Amino acid sequence: MRTLLNHYLNNFRGLSKEIWLLSLVTFVNRAGAMVIPFLSLYLVNDKGFTLPQVGWIMTSFGIGSLLGTWVGGKLTDRIGFYEVITTSLFLGGIGFVSLQFLDSFIELCTGIFILIFVADAYRPAVFVACDAYSKPENVTRSIALIRLAINLGFSIGPMIGGIIIAKINYSSLFWIDGLTCVVAAILLFILLKPKEAKAKMDVIERKEGVAPQRNGIYMLLIAIMVLSGIMFVQYFSVVPLYYKEVHLLSEDIIGLILFLNGAMIVFLEMPLVGWLERIKISKTMATFWSMIFLALSFVVLNMSSWVGVLVIGMILMTLGEMIGSPFANSLALEMSPKGRKGEYMALYSMSFSLSHIFGHNGGMNLANEYGYDWTWYIMFIALLIVAVMTLWLHKLVRKKYI
């Protein structure tokens, strides 16, 4: 047991203290973002909005995320990741507290847009910070540690949020959510000194390379991320409905299956990434295998009416996520030229915002029109096409970057 623990801990060794601090702040921030999973319930039950109105409010959420990551990337290149991260956390905290005082449909659409616009400026900045505070050989593991902090926060946050709502009220949730973001900003400001951040940042006066939208290979990576993301987000909207309506599972059992995703990432992602790096798998081939596992996770749902296939599907999806996400992140950073990293990583982060904008709505309509079985087959075939695109990316990257 001790040997197993040592092997696990070895995967975390060699990462800089700044990466550990960013991970701690990210955990506090994500655990604090407990309002998000309960937002639709709050809007329907407490505010009395109709489902179409909630849909438009959540669309404002997606658009705010899209534009926020783009502006965050631009600002990261202009003023630095340190300033963007601390400002985003602090103003986002104030935004979460203020959200409870908005009542009308227009107010909430506007408020949600502004809040997520500010909050998601954090995303490209933290990727650039990972690059600045990591040795080249540690970038993928640094990103994996940040992802571990995100997933641990997302696992704990909703549980705490549910208790707060049940025992106190929604208002307390907004206060606690906002204050944790402010605390995260203060922690970062105190513990990660601005001068040290400036020294590590390696500011480049002259931008190198071309803008990301003019980099054909990078845009192929973005297309792969958007398309695979559209399929991936089904696991957090359409798939739970499938569990409920077809397999007749209760909410607590559905919650346990979804929790398996976070638990696997927390305990297995770092060892898995460490092992894949030791066998020297390329970042593009890791991304390819992630598409294969994600595709299999959908088709397996149609293979049996046995409830165990749902667990198998979740395990396959999580394996795909654990293999693909850190390496795809690292690949995007590797392809980003100096002086444009914020711009490039903003576009990378925006790919997930686009997936949320189109994925949930598209999946719901497919399931409504053709049924769940055909929806899973369509997802499977689409992901096989994306896997072929990834092999094409692998060939292009080897030709240009190796």
Summary of the structure (lengths in Angstrom):
residues: 402
radius of gyration: 20.6
end to end distance: 40.4
largest distance: 59.8
contacts: 1425
relative contact order: 0.14
helix: 84%
strand: 0%
